[in-house]
């Protein structure tokens, strides 16, 4: 039993800074919306519409780079730190390539905005302007994630937390300067939020790069320094060092194959909630507002298991790198137990304080009633949500990411959304329930995902040790 308590302490040590970093990252979007709203309602709406396009795009790139932490953790655990720098270099290439793709998509964002029904021309123009501004921050954000993943793969989660909060604090004054056009800068309104956020992402990357270059624990993971020291050498030594900067297509292919299922899973999850928001829209203002309040708060609660998921990926990857299959098993079981305990606390908190929480968002009695009822349903799925997202982190640690894609797609799009639609908007199963039907669909989807994740993890852990280690080192 003691080994589980020791593992729980290590997991929480890794995860708590990740929670804070995730909250800081989420808060940047909240700050943008609030400050744009203070300028005008149209600008706030433009930021909201633009964000609905930006988030799926950038989270796809973010998910692709989540291949790095388990790879780095396993190399670190197996004593192969000399190979980490090359993986980081290829991570930058992957981030650069996906950044170009994201920027191309956002540059043509007018096509997506025009597909939305009843969008005012002025609002559409501002939304496109916001996206054209923030798209320049895509490389900075993803380069930051490469270095953050390097740190987290080496069990250093505090730098991401600190720099995330620095970015949040800097975002506020820069937003103000570009929104209102101070000190000779152009007055851009909501578009200024895009300019400010893009600038902050590059600043966060530079700060993280400065930390990685100077951190004593990472002095041996500096490929550029090795190249500099070899430039004066003749022959193949300098040539081989310089070649380390070039794309290594087999490594890039392996990283992409590992990260793509996670990226698609994130994309499916984000777009699911976006589709549900569009389906709720015709049900009226109260339904939309109540749904958004409950969804926003549940997203905040989701940060807790999401951070445990990041922590368990590192722990499982590290233990497999040490060739300790039993240690990886202990890490996985401990994470699920801690996640269930945290979920029970979050569910109890949500159920008891759902009305006061709803009042923080809106004082309309009808909206509060709708939101508090939906938050009660959100409390029900806390445990399933925790198990499925921590299960995803465990599977990443085992490098079994393809299963994450299939489980997410089946649970969300083939089970949850169709059932939610039937319950919410039709009388085929029960009398149409409105937004509550979609939230029952969420419960069914997340419970299905949790069960499938648990089955897959159990199947993996029953494999012979040499098969598990061979899979993890592939």
Secondary structure, 3 states (H helix, E strand, C coil): CHHHHHHHHHHHHHHHHHHHHHHHHHHHHHHHHHHHHHHCHHHHHHHHHHHHHHHHHHHHHHHHHCHHHHHHHHHHHCCCHHHHHHHHHHHHHHHHHHHHHHHHHHHCHHHHHHHCCCCCHHHHHHHHHHHHHHHHHHHHHHHHHHHHHHHHHCCCCHHHHHHHHHHHHHHHHHHHHHHHCCCCCCCCCHHHHHHHHHHHHHHHHHHHHHHHHHCHHHCCCCHHHHHHHHCCCCCHHHHHHHHCCCCCHHHHHHHHHHHHHHHHHHHHHHHHHHHHHHHHHCCCHHHHHHHHHHHHHHHHHHHHHHHHHHHHHHHHHHHHHCCCHHHHHHHHHHHHHHHHHHHHHHHHHHHHCHHHHHHHHCCCHHHHHHHHHHHHHHHHCHHHHHHHHHHHHHHHHCCCHHHHHHHHHHHHHHHHHHHHHHHHHCCCCCCCCCHHHHHHHHHHHHHHHHHHHHHHHHHHHCCCHHHHHHHHHC
